[in-house]
Amino acid sequence: MLLMETVNVKPHQCLLDLSMQLKGSIDALFDFAIANGISITDDLRSGSMIWVPDRAIIDRRTFQTLKDEEAIPANAYTTEDEAAIKGGIGYMGIQVDLRVSQNQE
C-alpha cells in the first residue's frame, strides 16, 4: 500500500496553487484532483488537509524558487471576495451591505 503525505491548505489556495507549490508545475493538477476525489475547480477550505499525489517534482527549478522565496501561491477567491471586487447592488445583501429604511415624513 502506497502512503501519501498531506498538506494543509492555506487561505485562497486552489489545486492549481498546490500543484505549483509542491510539484513545480500545473501538470500535476489532475493528479491532485484524483488523489483527493475532487474536481480541479472545487473550492478548497482554508485549513483543510489535502492528499499530495505520489508523483515526482515535475519542474525542480520552479519548485525550488518558490521554496527558497517562501512563496505560497494563492490565486483562488471566495464569493465574498468577488462581491468586494465587483461591488454594486447586485452583490449586496439586504440588511448586510444594503440598508433598507422607510422614509419618515
C-alpha positions in Angstrom: 0.0 0.0 0.0 1.4 3.4 -1.1 1.1 6.1 1.5 0.7 9.8 0.5 1.6 12.8 2.5 -0.9 15.6 3.3 -0.6 19.3 3.1 -2.6 22.0 5.0 -4.5 24.3 2.6 -3.6 28.0 3.1 -6.1 30.8 2.6 -7.1 31.3 -1.0 -5.3 28.3 -2.3 -6.7 26.1 -5.1 -5.5 22.8 -6.5 -3.6 24.7 -9.2 -1.6 26.6 -6.5 -0.8 23.3 -4.6 0.3 21.7 -7.9 2.8 24.6 -8.5 3.9 24.8 -4.9 4.5 21.1 -4.3 5.3 19.7 -7.8 6.6 22.9 -9.6 4.1 22.6 -12.4 0.4 22.7 -13.2 0.9 19.3 -14.9 0.2 17.7 -11.5 -3.2 19.3 -11.3 -5.2 16.3 -12.3 -3.1 14.1 -10.0 -4.1 16.2 -7.1 -7.8 16.1 -8.1 -7.7 12.3 -8.5 -5.8 11.7 -5.2 -8.5 13.7 -3.3 -11.5 12.6 -5.3 -12.5 16.2 -6.2 -12.8 18.3 -9.4 -9.9 20.6 -10.5 -12.3 23.5 -10.0 -13.6 22.6 -6.5 -13.1 25.3 -3.8 -10.7 24.3 -1.0 -11.4 25.2 2.6 -8.5 27.0 4.3 -7.1 24.7 7.0 -8.3 21.5 5.4 -5.9 18.7 4.6 -5.3 17.6 1.0 -3.5 14.5 -0.1 -0.3 15.1 -2.1 -0.1 12.7 -5.0 2.9 10.4 -5.1 4.5 11.9 -8.2 8.0 13.3 -8.7 8.6 17.0 -8.8 8.0 18.0 -12.4 9.9 21.3 -12.6 12.6 21.3 -10.0 13.6 24.9 -10.8 10.2 26.3 -10.2 9.7 24.2 -7.1 13.0 25.3 -5.6 12.4 29.0 -6.4 9.0 29.0 -4.7 10.5 27.2 -1.7 13.6 29.5 -1.5 11.5 32.6 -1.6 8.9 31.1 0.8 6.3 31.9 -1.8 2.9 30.3 -1.2 0.8 30.6 -4.4 -2.8 31.5 -3.6 -5.0 32.5 -6.5 -8.5 31.3 -5.5 -11.1 33.7 -4.2 -14.4 33.3 -2.4 -17.8 34.7 -3.3 -17.2 37.3 -0.6 -14.0 38.3 -2.4 -15.9 38.5 -5.7 -18.5 40.8 -4.2 -15.8 43.1 -2.8 -14.1 43.2 -6.2 -17.2 43.8 -8.3 -19.3 45.6 -5.7 -22.6 47.2 -6.5 -26.2 46.5 -5.6 -26.2 43.1 -7.4 -23.8 41.8 -4.9 -25.3 43.3 -1.7 -27.3 41.5 0.9 -30.3 43.2 2.4 -29.6 44.4 5.9 -25.9 43.3 5.4 -24.4 45.6 2.9 -27.6 47.3 1.8 -29.7 49.1 4.5 -33.4 49.4 3.8 -35.4 52.0 5.7 -38.7 53.7 5.4 -39.0 57.3 4.6 -40.4 59.1 7.7 -42.3 62.2 6.7 
